[in-house]
Amino acid sequence: MDAEEALVVLCTCPDEATGRQIATALLAAELAACVNCLPGIRSWYRWEGQLRDDAEVLLVIKTRQARYAAVEAMLRENHPYEVPEIIALPVVAGARNYLDWVRQATGA
């Protein structure tokens, strides 16, 4: 797989239980090759006219561009936030064997 086909999708969640549920669903559907759940992050943001400060976890989802629409749909269906953070970042370079594994693990 070429690096340009790979994506890293970021999604914050309110807690590890939610992150685990979403990660498991993505992996079971072969929409992600790997999901890292980074606990202990702090998010400051503006929501409904107020400044917010919340503890969250960050999901780092490794997938392919061809699977992005399904990843986004699953995140929206399973996420408790009204407006979840769903941001896809392109991979510009990576180890060939790792990228091949991402392709294989995501149903290619």
For each residue, the residues with C-beta under 8 A, 3 or more apart:
1: 5 6 64 99 100 102 103 108
2: 5 99
3: 6 91 92 93 94 99
4: 65 90 91 92
5: 1 2 64 65 66 99 103
6: 1 3 62 63 64 65 90 91 94 99 102
7: 62 63 64 65 68 88 89 90 91
8: 60 61 62 88 89 91
9: 32 59 60 61 63 68 71 72 75 86 87 88 89
10: 58 59 60 61 85 86 87 88 89
11: 22 58 59 61 75 79 84 85 86 87
12: 41 43 56 57 58 59 84 85
13: 16 18 19 22 37 56 57 58 59 79 80
14: 18 54 56 57 80 81
15: 18 19 56 57
16: 13 19 20 37 39 57
17: 20 21
18: 13 14 15 21 22 57 79 80
19: 13 15 16 22 23 35 37 57 59
20: 16 17 23 24 37
21: 17 18 24 25 78
22: 11 13 18 19 25 26 35 59 74 75 78 79
23: 19 20 26 27 32 35 37 59 61
24: 20 21 27 28
25: 21 22 28 29 74 78
26: 22 23 29 31 32 35 61 63 71 74
27: 23 24 30 31 32 35
28: 24 25
29: 25 26 70 74
30: 27 105 106 107
31: 26 27 63 67 70 71 74 106 107
32: 9 23 26 27 35 61 62 63 67 71 105 106
33: 62 63 101 102 104 105 106
34: 61 62 102 105
35: 19 22 23 26 27 32 59 60 61 62
36: 59 60
37: 13 16 19 20 23 57 58 59
38: 41 57 58 59 60
39: 16 57
40: 55 57
41: 12 38 55 56 57 58
42: 53 54 55 56
43: 12 52 53 54 55 56
44: 51 52 53
45: 51 52 54
46: 49 50 51 52
47: 50 52
48:
49: 46
50: 46 47
51: 44 45 46
52: 43 44 45 46 47
53: 42 43 44
54: 14 42 43 45
55: 40 41 42 43
56: 12 13 14 15 41 42 43
57: 12 13 14 15 16 18 19 37 38 39 40 41
58: 10 11 12 13 37 38 41
59: 9 10 11 12 13 19 22 23 35 36 37 38
60: 8 9 10 35 36 38
61: 8 9 10 11 23 26 32 34 35 71
62: 6 7 8 32 33 34 35 102
63: 6 7 9 26 31 32 33 67 68 71 102 106
64: 1 5 6 7 67 68 102 103 106 108
65: 4 5 6 7 68
66: 5 108
67: 31 32 63 64 70 71 106 107
68: 7 9 63 64 65 71 72 88
69: 72 73
70: 29 31 67 73 74
71: 9 26 31 32 61 63 67 68 74 75
72: 9 68 69 75 76 86
73: 69 70 76 77
74: 22 25 26 29 31 70 71 77 78
75: 9 11 22 71 72 78 79 84 86
76: 72 73 79 84 86
77: 73 74
78: 21 22 25 74 75
79: 11 13 18 22 75 76 84
80: 13 14 18
81: 14 84 85
82:
83:
84: 11 12 75 76 79 81
85: 10 11 12 81
86: 9 10 11 72 75 76
87: 9 10 11
88: 7 8 9 10 68
89: 7 8 9 10
90: 4 6 7
91: 3 4 6 7 8 94 99
92: 3 4
93: 3
94: 3 6 91 98 99
95: 98 99
96: 99 100
97: 100 101
98: 94 95 101 102
99: 1 2 3 5 6 91 94 95 96 102 103
100: 1 96 97 103 104
101: 33 97 98 104 105
102: 1 6 33 34 62 63 64 98 99 105 106
103: 1 5 64 99 100 106 108
104: 33 100 101 108
105: 30 32 33 34 101 102
106: 30 31 32 33 63 64 67 102 103
107: 30 31 67
108: 1 64 66 103 104
